[in-house]
Protein backbone atom coordinates (compact mmCIF):
# COMPACT_ATOMS: atom_id res chain seq x y z
CA UNK A 1 0.00 0.00 0.00
CA UNK A 2 1.23 3.47 -0.72
CA UNK A 3 0.04 7.04 -0.89
CA UNK A 4 0.55 8.86 -4.17
CA UNK A 5 0.90 12.64 -4.11
CA UNK A 6 -0.24 14.68 -7.09
CA UNK A 7 1.58 17.98 -6.67
CA UNK A 8 -0.36 19.72 -9.45
CA UNK A 9 -3.77 18.92 -7.93
CA UNK A 10 -2.39 18.90 -4.38
CA UNK A 11 -4.15 15.61 -3.63
CA UNK A 12 -3.21 12.36 -1.92
CA UNK A 13 -4.58 8.99 -3.03
CA UNK A 14 -4.26 5.64 -1.28
CA UNK A 15 -3.02 3.06 -3.82
CA UNK A 16 -2.83 -0.74 -3.69
CA UNK A 17 -4.55 -1.00 -0.28
CA UNK A 18 -4.57 -4.81 -0.38
CA UNK A 19 -0.75 -4.90 -0.39
CA UNK A 20 -0.06 -4.72 3.34
CA UNK A 21 3.59 -5.79 3.27
CA UNK A 22 4.83 -2.27 2.53
CA UNK A 23 3.78 1.30 3.21
CA UNK A 24 5.31 4.43 1.74
CA UNK A 25 4.54 7.72 0.01
CA UNK A 26 5.30 8.37 -3.65
CA UNK A 27 5.79 12.07 -4.28
CA UNK A 28 7.50 14.21 -6.89
CA UNK A 29 8.66 16.45 -4.02
CA UNK A 30 10.83 15.23 -1.13
CA UNK A 31 9.52 17.67 1.46
CA UNK A 32 7.94 16.22 4.61
CA UNK A 33 6.03 19.40 5.49
CA UNK A 34 4.59 19.73 1.98
CA UNK A 35 3.58 16.06 1.79
CA UNK A 36 1.99 16.17 5.26
CA UNK A 37 0.01 19.28 4.28
CA UNK A 38 -1.29 17.62 1.09
CA UNK A 39 -2.40 14.51 2.98
CA UNK A 40 -3.80 16.60 5.83
CA UNK A 41 -6.01 15.05 8.52
CA UNK A 42 -3.37 15.36 11.23
CA UNK A 43 -0.41 14.17 9.16
CA UNK A 44 2.90 15.53 10.41
CA UNK A 45 6.46 15.72 9.17
CA UNK A 46 8.60 13.18 11.00
CA UNK A 47 11.94 14.30 9.57
CA UNK A 48 14.48 12.35 7.53
CA UNK A 49 12.06 11.96 4.55
CA UNK A 50 9.26 10.46 6.71
CA UNK A 51 5.70 11.53 7.50
CA UNK A 52 3.30 10.44 10.25
CA UNK A 53 0.01 9.42 8.57
CA UNK A 54 -3.25 9.19 10.50
CA UNK A 55 -4.44 5.57 10.77
CA UNK A 56 -7.97 6.97 10.65
CA UNK A 57 -7.19 8.68 7.32
CA UNK A 58 -5.94 5.38 5.91
CA UNK A 59 -9.09 3.56 7.04
CA UNK A 60 -11.33 6.27 5.59
CA UNK A 61 -9.59 6.25 2.22
CA UNK A 62 -9.47 2.54 1.39
CA UNK A 63 -11.58 1.27 -1.47
CA UNK A 64 -11.92 -2.09 -3.21
CA UNK A 65 -10.35 -4.11 -0.40
CA UNK A 66 -10.71 -7.76 0.52
CA UNK A 67 -13.21 -8.78 3.20
CA UNK A 68 -10.40 -9.51 5.67
CA UNK A 69 -8.65 -6.18 5.07
CA UNK A 70 -9.41 -4.77 8.53
CA UNK A 71 -7.90 -7.79 10.26
CA UNK A 72 -4.86 -7.79 7.97
CA UNK A 73 -4.40 -4.02 8.40
CA UNK A 74 -4.50 -4.44 12.20
CA UNK A 75 -1.75 -7.05 11.83
CA UNK A 76 0.30 -4.59 9.80
CA UNK A 77 -0.12 -1.93 12.49
CA UNK A 78 0.93 -4.42 15.19
CA UNK A 79 4.05 -5.29 13.19
CA UNK A 80 4.82 -1.59 12.70
CA UNK A 81 4.48 -1.01 16.46
CA UNK A 82 7.31 -3.47 17.07
CA UNK A 83 9.50 -1.50 14.65
CA UNK A 84 8.74 1.93 16.18
CA UNK A 85 6.69 3.01 13.15
CA UNK A 86 3.54 3.82 15.15
CA UNK A 87 3.17 7.03 17.16
CA UNK A 88 3.10 6.81 20.97
CA UNK A 89 -0.64 7.39 21.18
CA UNK A 90 -1.08 4.73 18.46
CA UNK A 91 -2.84 7.07 16.04
CA UNK A 92 -0.32 7.46 13.21
CA UNK A 93 1.86 5.26 11.00
CA UNK A 94 5.26 6.42 9.84
CA UNK A 95 5.83 6.32 6.08
CA UNK A 96 8.95 7.17 4.09
CA UNK A 97 8.82 9.33 0.99
CA UNK A 98 10.00 7.86 -2.30
CA UNK A 99 10.53 10.50 -4.97
CA UNK A 100 8.98 9.53 -8.30
N, CA, C and O of each residue as an XYZ file, in Angstrom:
400
protein
N       0.860     -1.160      0.000
C       0.000      0.000      0.000
C       0.909      1.226      0.000
O       1.958      1.253      0.643
N       0.474      2.218     -0.732
C       1.227      3.465     -0.720
C       0.281      4.637     -0.973
O      -0.849      4.471     -1.433
N       0.781      5.811     -0.658
C       0.036      7.041     -0.892
C       0.733      7.772     -2.027
O       1.933      8.038     -1.962
N      -0.030      8.096     -3.072
C       0.550      8.862     -4.174
C       0.139     10.325     -4.026
O      -1.020     10.644     -3.761
N       1.114     11.195     -4.204
C       0.900     12.637     -4.108
C       0.883     13.216     -5.511
O       1.810     13.002     -6.293
N      -0.166     13.943     -5.823
C      -0.243     14.681     -7.087
C       0.020     16.143     -6.737
O      -0.841     16.819     -6.175
N       1.208     16.620     -7.070
C       1.582     17.982     -6.668
C       0.842     19.050     -7.465
O       0.676     20.168     -6.978
N       0.396     18.734     -8.673
C      -0.363     19.720     -9.449
C      -1.756     19.934     -8.869
O      -2.220     21.068     -8.754
N      -2.423     18.833     -8.501
C      -3.768     18.921     -7.931
C      -3.739     19.077     -6.420
O      -4.758     19.376     -5.797
N      -2.565     18.873     -5.835
C      -2.394     18.905     -4.376
C      -3.355     17.931     -3.700
O      -4.108     18.292     -2.796
N      -3.303     16.670     -4.175
C      -4.145     15.607     -3.632
C      -3.299     14.400     -3.245
O      -2.192     14.207     -3.748
N      -3.842     13.601     -2.346
C      -3.214     12.357     -1.923
C      -4.206     11.225     -2.148
O      -5.383     11.346     -1.809
N      -3.729     10.127     -2.718
C      -4.581      8.993     -3.031
C      -3.945      7.724     -2.494
O      -2.756      7.483     -2.699
N      -4.741      6.909     -1.804
C      -4.258      5.638     -1.284
C      -4.303      4.603     -2.405
O      -5.363      4.349     -2.977
N      -3.160      4.010     -2.715
C      -3.024      3.063     -3.823
C      -2.687      1.669     -3.292
O      -2.043      1.529     -2.252
N      -3.126      0.656     -4.010
C      -2.834     -0.743     -3.689
C      -3.084     -1.078     -2.216
O      -2.192     -1.596     -1.544
N      -4.285     -0.789     -1.710
C      -4.550     -0.998     -0.284
C      -4.511     -2.460      0.164
O      -4.372     -2.729      1.357
N      -4.631     -3.400     -0.761
C      -4.572     -4.808     -0.379
C      -3.145     -5.322     -0.200
O      -2.948     -6.437      0.281
N      -2.155     -4.526     -0.579
C      -0.748     -4.897     -0.387
C      -0.308     -4.334      0.959
O       0.047     -3.161      1.073
N      -0.337     -5.187      1.970
C      -0.062     -4.720      3.336
C       1.329     -5.129      3.829
O       1.581     -5.163      5.034
N       2.217     -5.433      2.902
C       3.586     -5.788      3.273
C       4.542     -4.613      3.107
O       5.736     -4.733      3.381
N       4.016     -3.478      2.658
C       4.829     -2.273      2.535
C       3.925     -1.058      2.682
O       2.718     -1.129      2.451
N       4.532      0.057      3.071
C       3.782      1.297      3.214
C       4.744      2.451      3.005
O       5.730      2.584      3.729
N       4.461      3.278      2.022
C       5.307      4.435      1.739
C       4.487      5.499      1.018
O       3.302      5.317      0.737
N       5.150      6.606      0.730
C       4.539      7.716      0.007
C       5.332      7.935     -1.268
O       6.559      8.024     -1.228
N       4.648      8.021     -2.395
C       5.298      8.372     -3.654
C       4.945      9.823     -3.948
O       3.774     10.190     -4.045
N       5.986     10.639     -4.086
C       5.786     12.065     -4.285
C       6.850     12.621     -5.221
O       7.997     12.177     -5.185
N       6.489     13.576     -6.051
C       7.499     14.213     -6.886
C       8.372     15.187     -6.086
O       9.396     15.664     -6.575
N       7.954     15.471     -4.860
C       8.658     16.445     -4.016
C       9.051     15.767     -2.708
O       8.205     15.193     -2.022
N      10.346     15.835     -2.364
C      10.829     15.229     -1.128
C      10.859     16.290     -0.029
O      11.919     16.766      0.376
N       9.671     16.642      0.438
C       9.522     17.672      1.463
C       8.450     17.197      2.431
O       7.265     17.190      2.097
N       8.863     16.801      3.631
C       7.937     16.225      4.606
C       6.780     17.164      4.953
O       5.633     16.730      5.056
N       7.085     18.445      5.133
C       6.033     19.401      5.487
C       5.009     19.531      4.360
O       3.804     19.557      4.609
N       5.490     19.611      3.129
C       4.589     19.729      1.982
C       3.713     18.480      1.868
O       2.493     18.586      1.736
N       4.326     17.309      1.917
C       3.578     16.055      1.788
C       2.541     15.931      2.898
O       1.398     15.551      2.642
N       2.933     16.247      4.124
C       1.988     16.174      5.255
C       0.822     17.137      5.041
O      -0.318     16.809      5.373
N       1.094     18.314      4.493
C       0.012     19.276      4.278
C      -0.943     18.811      3.181
O      -2.145     19.063      3.266
N      -0.428     18.140      2.157
C      -1.294     17.623      1.090
C      -2.180     16.497      1.627
O      -3.371     16.446      1.323
N      -1.608     15.605      2.416
C      -2.400     14.508      2.981
C      -3.385     15.050      4.007
O      -4.541     14.628      4.048
N      -2.929     15.980      4.834
C      -3.801     16.599      5.829
C      -4.258     15.623      6.903
O      -3.589     14.625      7.171
N      -5.385     15.912      7.508
C      -6.006     15.054      8.520
C      -5.046     14.664      9.637
O      -5.025     13.510     10.065
N      -4.259     15.614     10.105
C      -3.369     15.359     11.230
C      -2.034     14.759     10.858
O      -1.269     14.375     11.742
N      -1.728     14.666      9.564
C      -0.410     14.171      9.161
C       0.645     15.182      9.581
O       0.406     16.389      9.581
N       1.827     14.664      9.941
C       2.898     15.535     10.414
C       4.236     15.087      9.852
O       4.477     13.893      9.675
N       5.095     16.041      9.576
C       6.457     15.721      9.169
C       7.154     15.002     10.319
O       7.042     15.405     11.477
N       7.872     13.937      9.987
C       8.601     13.179     11.001
C      10.108     13.347     10.836
O      10.884     12.803     11.622
N      10.525     14.099      9.818
C      11.944     14.304      9.566
C      12.550     13.148      8.787
O      11.956     12.075      8.685
N      13.732     13.377      8.241
C      14.484     12.353      7.527
C      13.659     11.662      6.440
O      13.714     10.441      6.297
N      12.888     12.455      5.669
C      12.060     11.963      4.551
C      10.957     11.005      5.002
O      10.636     10.049      4.295
N      10.380     11.259      6.173
C       9.263     10.458      6.707
C       8.113     11.370      7.129
O       8.311     12.535      7.475
N       6.906     10.806      7.091
C       5.699     11.532      7.499
C       4.856     10.609      8.373
O       4.740      9.415      8.099
N       4.268     11.175      9.428
C       3.300     10.440     10.254
C       1.929     10.571      9.586
O       1.448     11.685      9.376
N       1.305      9.455      9.255
C       0.014      9.418      8.572
C      -1.044      8.905      9.538
O      -0.840      7.886     10.198
N      -2.160      9.594      9.627
C      -3.250      9.188     10.500
C      -3.797      7.815     10.084
O      -4.152      7.610      8.923
N      -3.861      6.890     11.027
C      -4.443      5.568     10.770
C      -5.911      5.726     10.392
O      -6.428      4.981      9.559
N      -6.572      6.689     10.999
C      -7.970      6.970     10.654
C      -8.087      7.407      9.192
O      -9.006      6.980      8.494
N      -7.170      8.250      8.724
C      -7.187      8.683      7.322
C      -7.048      7.486      6.391
O      -7.753      7.384      5.387
N      -6.131      6.580      6.732
C      -5.943      5.380      5.912
C      -7.243      4.591      5.845
O      -7.692      4.223      4.760
N      -7.847      4.333      6.991
C      -9.091      3.556      7.045
C     -10.223      4.223      6.271
O     -11.045      3.539      5.663
N     -10.270      5.541      6.289
C     -11.335      6.268      5.589
C     -11.123      6.349      4.081
O     -12.057      6.648      3.337
N      -9.905      6.085      3.633
C      -9.590      6.247      2.216
C      -9.356      4.940      1.466
O      -8.939      4.961      0.309
N      -9.617      3.813      2.103
C      -9.468      2.542      1.393
C     -10.713      2.263      0.558
O     -11.836      2.552      0.970
N     -10.490      1.704     -0.607
C     -11.580      1.266     -1.474
C     -11.166     -0.052     -2.119
O      -9.981     -0.352     -2.257
N     -12.165     -0.822     -2.506
C     -11.920     -2.087     -3.212
C     -10.936     -2.991     -2.476
O      -9.941     -3.441     -3.044
N     -11.232     -3.250     -1.199
C     -10.352     -4.105     -0.404
C     -11.014     -5.450     -0.134
O     -12.233     -5.589     -0.238
N     -10.205     -6.423      0.209
C     -10.708     -7.758      0.518
C     -11.510     -7.728      1.823
O     -11.374     -6.805      2.626
N     -12.331     -8.733      2.018
C     -13.209     -8.784      3.200
C     -12.422     -8.881      4.504
O     -12.927     -8.495      5.559
N     -11.201     -9.387      4.447
C     -10.395     -9.514      5.666
C      -9.391     -8.364      5.815
O      -8.453     -8.456      6.606
N      -9.593     -7.285      5.053
C      -8.647     -6.179      5.068
C      -8.445     -5.613      6.467
O      -7.305     -5.399      6.882
N      -9.522     -5.366      7.202
C      -9.413     -4.768      8.534
C      -8.533     -5.593      9.457
O      -7.710     -5.045     10.190
N      -8.702     -6.890      9.426
C      -7.895     -7.785     10.258
C      -6.432     -7.766      9.805
O      -5.521     -7.711     10.631
N      -6.217     -7.810      8.508
C      -4.861     -7.785      7.974
C      -4.185     -6.442      8.237
O      -2.992     -6.393      8.536
N      -4.951     -5.345      8.124
C      -4.401     -4.020      8.401
C      -4.013     -3.911      9.877
O      -2.966     -3.349     10.200
N      -4.838     -4.439     10.763
C      -4.498     -4.440     12.196
C      -3.191     -5.190     12.439
O      -2.374     -4.775     13.261
N      -2.998     -6.298     11.721
C      -1.748     -7.049     11.833
C      -0.559     -6.222     11.359
O       0.520     -6.278     11.950
N      -0.759     -5.463     10.301
C       0.299     -4.587      9.798
C       0.653     -3.527     10.838
O       1.829     -3.244     11.066
N      -0.355     -2.949     11.461
C      -0.120     -1.933     12.487
C       0.623     -2.546     13.677
O       1.531     -1.923     14.228
N       0.243     -3.751     14.070
C       0.934     -4.419     15.186
C       2.408     -4.652     14.850
O       3.284     -4.428     15.684
N       2.670     -5.097     13.632
C       4.049     -5.292     13.187
C       4.808     -3.966     13.232
O       5.935     -3.908     13.725
N       4.192     -2.907     12.720
C       4.815     -1.586     12.697
C       5.109     -1.085     14.111
O       6.111     -0.403     14.331
N       4.250     -1.415     15.062
C       4.485     -1.012     16.463
C       5.814     -1.563     16.957
O       6.586     -0.862     17.611
N       6.070     -2.826     16.638
C       7.306     -3.467     17.066
C       8.549     -2.846     16.450
O       9.650     -3.002     16.979
N       8.383     -2.147     15.340
C       9.501     -1.497     14.651
C       9.637     -0.019     15.014
O      10.576      0.642     14.571
N       8.698      0.511     15.824
C       8.738      1.930     16.181
C       8.123      2.827     15.125
O       8.391      4.028     15.099
N       7.293      2.252     14.246
C       6.691      3.010     13.152
C       5.262      3.449     13.459
O       4.531      3.862     12.559
N       4.866      3.361     14.723
C       3.542      3.820     15.152
C       3.760      4.856     16.244
O       4.587      4.662     17.135
N       3.016      5.956     16.173
C       3.173      7.034     17.158
C       2.822      6.527     18.557
O       2.099      5.542     18.709
N       3.346      7.216     19.577
C       3.101      6.808     20.966
C       1.618      6.680     21.306
O       1.238      5.723     21.981
N       0.774      7.600     20.869
C      -0.644      7.388     21.182
C      -1.295      6.313     20.305
O      -2.460      5.969     20.510
N      -0.535      5.774     19.314
C      -1.079      4.726     18.458
C      -2.032      5.217     17.387
O      -2.876      4.459     16.911
N      -1.904      6.482     17.004
C      -2.843      7.066     16.045
C      -2.284      7.261     14.643
O      -3.041      7.491     13.700
N      -0.957      7.170     14.497
C      -0.318      7.463     13.212
C       0.714      6.399     12.849
O       1.388      5.847     13.718
N       0.825      6.122     11.555
C       1.856      5.257     11.004
C       2.922      6.119     10.337
O       2.616      7.137      9.715
N       4.157      5.703     10.472
C       5.262      6.419      9.844
C       5.498      5.851      8.444
O       5.593      4.636      8.271
N       5.593      6.729      7.451
C       5.829      6.319      6.075
C       7.004      7.126      5.504
O       7.139      8.320      5.771
N       7.830      6.465      4.732
C       8.949      7.168      4.086
C       8.507      7.671      2.724
O       7.612      7.106      2.095
N       9.138      8.723      2.288
C       8.825      9.331      0.986
C       9.791      8.770     -0.052
O      11.008      8.798      0.132
N       9.229      8.262     -1.140
C       9.998      7.856     -2.305
C       9.694      8.866     -3.400
O       8.534      9.071     -3.757
N      10.724      9.491     -3.927
C      10.532     10.496     -4.965
C      10.343      9.793     -6.309
O      11.153      8.960     -6.717
N       9.243     10.155     -6.984
C       8.982      9.533     -8.300
C       9.166     10.500     -9.428
O       8.985     10.135    -10.590
